[in-house]
Structure formats: C-alpha cells, structure tokens
Amino acid sequence: MRVSSHRTTLRHNVTFASVLVLPLLGASISAYADDPSQVDQVTVYAPRVRVVGRDEATLAPIEQETVSVRVHFDPPTLTTNSGRALLDDSVNAAARQACDSSDAVASDDPASCIDKAVAAAQPQIQTAIARAQTADANQQRRLAALFPGV
C-alpha cells in the first residue's frame, strides 16, 4: 500500500512539475525566437567587386559589393564546447564558400579572404555565445526558483 501511495505521489509531482516547467520552457523559447534582435544566424561577408561603370578621370571601378553567406545555428548548442566548435566550423565553411565565388576580389588570395571573413564574423559569434549562455543561466535560475533543493 505504501509503495502504491508513493507512486501516486510521485506521478502527481511529476505531472505537476510538467504542468509548470513545460510552459515555462516554451515561453522562454518563443520569447527568444520572437525577439528580432536575437536572430539565430551569423552572416559571413567576403569582398567582391562588380564593375557597373568607371570613374571618368581614373577609369577605376565605381561599385564594390560583398558576398554574404548566412550560417544558422541552434542557440542552446552554443552553451557547450562542441556546439561552439560546430558554429566555428560552419563559419569557416561559409567563408570558404563566399571567397570561392568567381567574382572574389583578385587582390586577395583565397586564404587571406577566408581569414578576413572569419575575423569579421567573430563579433557576431561572440554575441551569439553570450546570448545563449545568458539565456541558459536565466533558465537555470527560473528552474531553481520553481524547484528549490532539486
């Protein structure tokens, strides 16, 4: 009888916990997704020149553009070393893709172009990691407040 009572209480507590925690997690995830400042992507840029005309005095190209490649990621994965390594690998691959375009700037060798593109993406990567870690820490605090001592 006691075992069955314990099971009933345990089931009740688990059910009660799921009723409280799941909506909290869902609200947290949807709030993250609804905030336009927290876009889950890093954009990698590589220079490219497209000549649409020439300066009459110098005959220099008039317009310079960039090639961009977006790297999407899952924010919770950035709280782990492997998740950060995957993002770094994806950014390197995107930089290679952008720099390998046929119109890449001729003055840059491919390795230099890739290095510059990856370096330019670093502030976005660091911001994404910081946001993910902050969101994770906030989630942990909310859960600790709901379930003290667990």
C-alpha positions as CSV (number, residue, x, y, z in Angstrom):
1,M,0.0,0.0,0.0
2,R,2.8,2.4,0.9
3,V,4.6,1.8,-2.4
4,S,1.5,2.5,-4.4
5,S,0.9,5.6,-2.4
6,H,4.5,6.7,-3.1
7,R,4.0,6.1,-6.8
8,T,0.8,8.1,-6.9
9,T,2.5,11.0,-5.1
10,L,5.5,10.7,-7.5
11,R,3.2,10.7,-10.5
12,H,1.3,13.6,-9.1
13,N,4.6,15.6,-8.5
14,V,5.9,14.7,-12.0
15,T,2.6,15.8,-13.6
16,F,2.6,18.9,-11.5
17,A,6.2,19.7,-12.5
18,S,5.5,19.1,-16.2
19,V,2.5,21.5,-16.0
20,L,4.7,24.2,-14.5
21,V,8.0,23.6,-16.4
22,L,6.9,22.8,-19.9
23,P,5.0,26.1,-20.4
24,L,7.9,28.0,-18.8
25,L,10.3,26.4,-21.3
26,G,8.0,27.1,-24.2
27,A,7.6,30.7,-23.2
28,S,11.3,31.1,-22.9
29,I,12.0,29.6,-26.3
30,S,9.2,31.5,-28.1
31,A,10.3,34.8,-26.4
32,Y,13.8,34.1,-27.7
33,A,12.5,33.5,-31.2
34,D,10.1,36.4,-31.2
35,D,12.8,38.9,-30.4
36,P,14.2,40.3,-33.7
37,S,17.5,41.3,-32.0
38,Q,18.1,37.6,-31.3
39,V,18.3,36.2,-34.8
40,D,19.8,32.7,-34.8
41,Q,22.3,33.3,-37.6
42,V,25.8,34.7,-38.3
43,T,26.4,36.4,-41.6
44,V,29.8,35.9,-43.2
45,Y,30.9,38.5,-45.7
46,A,33.7,38.3,-48.4
47,P,34.6,41.2,-50.7
48,R,33.6,41.1,-54.3
49,V,33.9,43.7,-57.0
50,R,31.2,44.2,-59.6
51,V,32.0,46.9,-62.1
52,V,28.9,48.8,-63.2
53,G,30.9,51.7,-64.6
54,R,34.2,53.5,-64.4
55,D,35.2,56.8,-63.0
56,E,35.8,59.1,-66.0
57,A,39.0,60.6,-64.6
58,T,40.7,57.4,-63.3
59,L,38.8,54.6,-65.1
60,A,38.6,52.9,-61.6
61,P,35.7,50.6,-60.8
62,I,32.7,52.5,-59.4
63,E,30.9,49.9,-57.3
64,Q,32.1,47.4,-54.8
65,E,29.8,44.8,-53.2
66,T,30.2,41.9,-50.9
67,V,29.2,38.2,-51.0
68,S,27.4,37.1,-47.9
69,V,26.6,33.6,-46.6
70,R,24.3,33.1,-43.6
71,V,25.1,30.4,-41.0
72,H,22.1,29.3,-38.9
73,F,22.6,27.8,-35.5
74,D,20.6,26.5,-32.5
75,P,21.3,28.8,-29.6
76,P,21.2,26.2,-26.8
77,T,24.0,24.3,-28.5
78,L,26.3,27.3,-28.0
79,T,26.4,26.6,-24.3
80,T,28.7,23.6,-25.0
81,N,32.2,23.4,-26.4
82,S,31.1,21.1,-29.2
83,G,28.3,23.4,-30.2
84,R,30.7,26.3,-30.4
85,A,33.1,24.2,-32.4
86,L,30.3,23.3,-34.8
87,L,29.5,27.0,-35.3
88,D,33.2,27.9,-35.9
89,D,33.4,25.1,-38.5
90,S,30.2,26.3,-40.2
91,V,31.5,29.9,-40.3
92,N,34.8,28.7,-41.8
93,A,32.9,26.7,-44.4
94,A,30.7,29.8,-45.2
95,A,33.8,32.0,-45.5
96,R,35.3,29.5,-47.9
97,Q,32.1,29.4,-49.9
98,A,31.9,33.2,-50.1
99,C,35.6,33.6,-51.0
100,D,35.5,30.9,-53.7
101,S,32.9,32.8,-55.6
102,S,34.0,33.6,-59.1
103,D,33.9,37.3,-58.5
104,A,36.1,37.3,-55.4
105,V,38.4,40.3,-55.2
106,A,41.5,39.4,-57.2
107,S,43.9,41.2,-54.9
108,D,43.2,38.8,-52.0
109,D,44.5,35.3,-52.1
110,P,41.8,32.8,-51.0
111,A,43.4,32.1,-47.6
112,S,43.6,35.8,-46.8
113,C,40.0,36.3,-47.9
114,I,38.8,33.5,-45.7
115,D,40.9,34.8,-42.7
116,K,39.4,38.2,-43.1
117,A,35.8,36.9,-43.5
118,V,36.1,34.7,-40.4
119,A,37.7,37.5,-38.3
120,A,34.9,39.9,-39.4
121,A,32.3,37.3,-38.2
122,Q,33.9,36.9,-34.7
123,P,31.9,39.7,-33.0
124,Q,28.6,38.1,-34.2
125,I,29.8,34.7,-32.9
126,Q,30.8,36.1,-29.5
127,T,27.5,37.9,-29.2
128,A,25.5,34.7,-30.1
129,I,27.5,32.7,-27.5
130,A,27.0,35.3,-24.8
131,R,23.2,35.4,-25.5
132,A,23.0,31.6,-25.4
133,Q,24.9,31.5,-22.1
134,T,22.7,34.2,-20.6
135,A,19.5,32.5,-21.7
136,D,20.8,29.2,-20.2
137,A,21.7,30.9,-16.9
138,N,18.3,32.6,-16.7
139,Q,16.6,29.3,-17.4
140,Q,18.6,27.6,-14.7
141,R,17.6,30.3,-12.2
142,R,13.9,30.1,-13.1
143,L,14.0,26.3,-12.6
144,A,15.9,26.6,-9.3
145,A,13.3,29.1,-8.1
146,L,10.5,26.7,-9.1
147,F,12.1,23.6,-7.6
148,P,14.4,24.6,-4.7
149,G,16.6,21.9,-3.4
150,V,16.3,19.7,-6.5
